[in-house]
Amino acid sequence: MSIIAAYNEAWDNGDVDALAEIIHDEFVFNPHVGGVTMGKSDIMGFAGANAVTSEGNRILFENADVGVAHSVVHFANGSTSEAVLSFMRFKDGKIISMETGATPLSEDYRLVGSD
């Protein structure tokens, strides 16, 4: 299984143990908001809490060094859902860094083909 597919599966299932094995201990996350940088412990704090869910997960590119993924992300706090593009770097078969870019979606957003 690809690293990104394993990450998505662990996140979707709230499997924090599996996620802890996929995220490198030196992990750095640079999200698209507010100039914030997070580490592994921050991501693990979100995991399993259903604070963030996704749909339409797609792996656009992945090799042993990097990966690019896209998904539609929903937030439990009621924030506007976003179309998120993620760029990941891998080290030792784990995700060591992730950066995201996002586009907010309108409230009447519907995933294409979900009719």
PAZAPA-4460 file (N, C-alpha, C; in steps of 0.05 Angstrom, whole numbers, plus 32768, in hexadecimal, padded with zeros to 4 digits):
% residues 115
    n_x    n_y    n_z   ca_x   ca_y   ca_z    c_x    c_y    c_z   seq   type   mol
   8011   7FE8   8000   8000   8000   8000   8012   8019   8000     1      M     A
   800A   802D   7FF1   8019   8046   7FF0   8018   8054   800C     2      S     A
   802C   8065   8010   802D   8074   8029   8014   8086   802C     3      I     A
   800D   8094   8017   7FF5   80A5   8018   7FDC   8095   801C     4      I     A
   7FD9   807F   800F   7FC1   806E   8013   7FBF   8065   8030     5      A     A
   7FD6   805D   803B   7FD6   8053   8057   7FCF   806A   806A     6      A     A
   7FD9   8082   8064   7FD3   809A   8074   7FB5   80A0   8073     7      Y     A
   7FAA   80A0   805B   7F8D   80A6   8057   7F7C   8091   8066     8      N     A
   7F83   8078   8063   7F74   8063   8071   7F76   8065   808F     9      E     A
   7F8D   806A   809A   7F90   806E   80B7   7F81   8086   80C1    10      A     A
   7F82   809C   80B2   7F74   80B4   80BA   7F56   80B0   80B9    11      W     A
   7F4C   80A4   80A3   7F2F   80A0   80A0   7F24   808D   80B5    12      D     A
   7F34   807A   80BE   7F2C   8066   80D2   7F32   806F   80EE    13      N     A
   7F3E   8086   80F2   7F45   808F   810C   7F59   807D   811A    14      G     A
   7F6A   8070   810A   7F7D   805D   8115   7F97   806B   811C    15      D     A
   7F98   8076   8134   7FAF   8086   813C   7FC9   8075   813E    16      V     A
   7FC7   805C   8144   7FDF   804B   8145   7FEB   8048   8129    17      D     A
   7FDA   8042   8115   7FE4   8040   80FA   7FEF   805B   80F0    18      A     A
   7FE1   8071   80F7   7FEA   808B   80EF   8005   8092   80FB    19      L     A
   8009   808A   8114   8023   8090   8122   803A   8081   8114    20      A     A
   8034   806B   8107   8048   805C   80F8   804E   8068   80DD    21      E     A
   803B   8077   80D2   803E   8083   80B8   804B   809F   80B9    22      I     A
   8047   80AD   80CF   8052   80C8   80D2   806E   80C5   80DF    23      I     A
   8082   80D1   80D2   809D   80D1   80DC   809F   80E1   80F6    24      H     A
   80B0   80D9   8108   80B3   80E8   8122   80BD   8105   811D    25      D     A
   80CA   810A   8107   80D4   8125   8101   80C0   8135   80EF    26      E     A
   80A8   812B   80ED   8093   8136   80DC   808F   8154   80E1    27      F     A
   808C   8163   80CA   8085   8180   80CB   806E   8184   80B8    28      V     A
   8059   8191   80C2   8041   8197   80B2   803F   81B5   80AF    29      F     A
   803F   81BF   8096   803A   81DB   8090   8020   81DE   8082    30      N     A
   800A   81E2   8091   7FF0   81E5   8084   7FED   8200   8076    31      P     A
   7FD8   8202   8067   7FD3   821A   8057   7FC8   8231   8066    32      H     A
   7FC6   822F   8080   7FBA   8245   8090   7FCD   8251   80A4    33      V     A
   7FCD   826A   80A7   7FD9   8279   80BD   7FF7   8275   80C3    34      G     A
   8007   826B   80B1   8023   8269   80B6   802A   8256   80CD    35      G     A
   8019   8244   80D3   801C   8231   80E9   802D   821A   80DF    36      V     A
   803E   8210   80F1   804D   81F7   80EC   8047   81E4   8102    37      T     A
   8040   81CB   80FB   8039   81B6   810F   804C   819F   810D    38      M     A
   804D   818F   8122   805D   8177   8122   804C   815E   8125    39      G     A
   8058   8147   8129   804A   812E   812A   8036   812E   8141    40      K     A
   803D   8138   8158   802B   8138   816F   8012   8148   8169    41      S     A
   8014   815E   815A   7FFD   816E   8153   7FEA   815E   8141    42      D     A
   7FF5   8151   812D   7FE5   8141   811B   7FD7   812A   812A    43      I     A
   7FE6   811D   813B   7FDB   8107   814B   7FC4   8111   815D    44      M     A
   7FC5   812A   8165   7FB0   8135   8176   7F96   8138   8166    45      G     A
   7F97   813C   814C   7F80   813E   813B   7F75   8122   8134    46      F     A
   7F87   810F   8132   7F81   80F4   8128   7F6D   80E6   813B    47      A     A
   7F5A   80DA   812F   7F46   80CA   813E   7F31   80DB   814C    48      G     A
   7F33   80F5   814A   7F1F   8106   8157   7F09   810F   8144    49      A     A
   7F0A   8107   812B   7EF7   810F   8117   7EF5   812E   8114    50      N     A
   7F0A   813B   811B   7F0B   8158   8118   7F0E   8160   80FB    51      A     A
   7F1A   814F   80EB   7F1E   8153   80CF   7F18   8138   80C1    52      V     A
   7F05   8139   80AD   7EFF   8122   809D   7F03   8129   8080    53      T     A
   7F06   8115   806F   7F0B   811A   8053   7EFA   8108   8041    54      S     A
   7EF8   8110   8029   7EEB   80FF   8014   7EF9   8104   7FFA    55      E     A
   7EF4   80F1   7FE8   7F00   80F4   7FCD   7F1E   80F3   7FCD    56      G     A
   7F2A   80E5   7FDF   7F48   80E3   7FE1   7F53   80D8   7FC7    57      N     A
   7F67   80E7   7FBC   7F74   80DF   7FA4   7F92   80E2   7FA6    58      R     A
   7FA1   80CE   7F9E   7FBE   80D0   7F9C   7FC5   80D9   7F80    59      I     A
   7FD0   80F1   7F7D   7FD6   80FB   7F63   7FF2   80F2   7F5A    60      L     A
   8004   80EF   7F6D   801F   80E5   7F67   802C   80DB   7F80    61      F     A
   803B   80C5   7F7E   804A   80BB   7F95   8061   80AA   7F8B    62      E     A
   8078   80B0   7F97   808F   809E   7F93   809C   809A   7FAE    63      N     A
   80B4   8090   7FB0   80C1   808B   7FCA   80C9   80A4   7FD9    64      A     A
   80C9   80BB   7FCB   80D3   80D4   7FD7   80BD   80E8   7FDE    65      D     A
   80A9   80EA   7FCC   8094   80FE   7FCF   8079   80F4   7FC7    66      V     A
   8064   8102   7FCF   8049   80FC   7FC6   8038   8115   7FC5    67      G     A
   8024   8114   7FB3   8011   812A   7FB0   7FF5   811E   7FB1    68      V     A
   7FE4   8129   7FC2   7FC9   811E   7FC6   7FB5   8135   7FC5    69      A     A
   7F9C   812E   7FC0   7F86   8141   7FC0   7F6E   8135   7FCE    70      H     A
   7F5F   8145   7FDD   7F47   813C   7FEA   7F35   8154   7FF1    71      S     A
   7F1D   814E   7FF7   7F0A   8162   8002   7F09   815E   8020    72      V     A
   7F0F   8173   802F   7F11   8171   804C   7EFB   8180   8059    73      V     A
   7EEF   8173   806E   7EDA   817E   807E   7EE3   8181   809B    74      H     A
   7EDA   8196   80A8   7EE3   819C   80C3   7ECC   819A   80D7    75      F     A
   7ED0   818D   80ED   7EBB   8189   8101   7EB2   81A4   810E    76      A     A
   7EC3   81B9   810D   7EBC   81D2   8119   7EAA   81E3   8107    77      N     A
   7EA2   81D8   80F0   7E8F   81E6   80DE   7E9C   81F8   80CA    78      G     A
   7EB7   81FA   80CA   7EC5   820A   80B6   7EBD   8200   809A    79      S     A
   7EC0   8212   8087   7EBB   820C   806B   7ECD   81F4   8062    80      T     A
   7EC0   81E1   8055   7ED0   81CB   804A   7EE3   81D5   8035    81      S     A
   7EF9   81C6   8031   7F0E   81CF   801F   7F17   81B9   800C    82      E     A
   7F1E   81C0   7FF4   7F2C   81AE   7FE2   7F4A   81B2   7FE8    83      A     A
   7F57   819C   7FF1   7F72   819E   7FFB   7F86   818F   7FEA    84      V     A
   7F9B   819C   7FE2   7FB1   818F   7FD4   7FC8   818C   7FE8    85      L     A
   7FD3   8174   7FEB   7FE8   816F   7FFE   8001   8166   7FEF    86      S     A
   8018   8171   7FF7   8032   8168   7FED   8041   815C   8005    87      F     A
   804A   8143   8002   8057   8135   8018   8073   812C   8010    88      M     A
   8085   812D   8023   80A0   8121   801F   80A2   8109   8031    89      R     A
   80B0   80F5   8028   80B2   80DC   8037   80CF   80D7   803F    90      F     A
   80D2   80CB   8056   80ED   80C2   8060   80E9   80A8   806F    91      K     A
   80F9   8095   8069   80F7   807B   8076   80DB   806E   8073    92      D     A
   80CE   8073   805D   80B4   8068   8058   809D   8075   8067    93      G     A
   80A2   808D   8073   808F   809B   8083   808C   80B8   8078    94      K     A
   8076   80C5   8080   8073   80E1   8078   8083   80F2   808B    95      I     A
   8096   8101   8080   80A7   8113   8091   809E   8130   808F    96      I     A
   8091   8137   8079   8087   8153   8077   806E   8153   8065    97      S     A
   805D   8167   806B   8045   816B   805B   803F   8188   805A    98      M     A
   8038   8191   8042   802F   81AD   803D   8014   81AB   802F    99      E     A
   8002   81BD   8035   7FE8   81BD   8028   7FE2   81D8   801B   100      T     A
   7FD1   81D7   8007   7FC5   81EE   7FFB   7FA7   81E8   7FF9   101      G     A
   7F96   81FB   7FFC   7F79   81F5   7FFD   7F68   820B   7FF0   102      A     A
   7F51   8202   7FE7   7F3D   8214   7FDC   7F23   820F   7FEB   103      T     A
   7F18   8224   7FF9   7EFF   8221   8007   7EE9   821B   7FF4   104      P     A
   7ED6   820A   7FFC   7EC0   8202   7FEC   7EA6   820E   7FF6   105      L     A
   7E93   8214   7FE4   7E7A   8220   7FED   7E6A   820C   7FFD   106      S     A
   7E56   8216   800C   7E46   8205   801D   7E35   81F1   800D   107      E     A
   7E2F   81F7   7FF4   7E1F   81E5   7FE4   7E31   81D2   7FD3   108      D     A
   7E4A   81D1   7FDB   7E5D   81BF   7FCD   7E53   81A2   7FCE   109      Y     A
   7E56   8194   7FB7   7E51   8177   7FB5   7E67   816B   7FA4   110      R     A
   7E72   8155   7FAE   7E87   8147   7FA0   7E7C   813E   7F85   111      L     A
   7E8A   8144   7F6F   7E81   813B   7F55   7E7D   811D   7F54   112      V     A
   7E67   8114   7F4A   7E61   80F8   7F48   7E54   80EC   7F61   113      G     A
   7E4E   80FD   7F75   7E42   80F3   7F8D   7E24   80F4   7F8D   114      S     A
   7E18   80FC   7F76   7DFB   80FD   7F74   7DEE   80E2   7F77   115      D     A
***
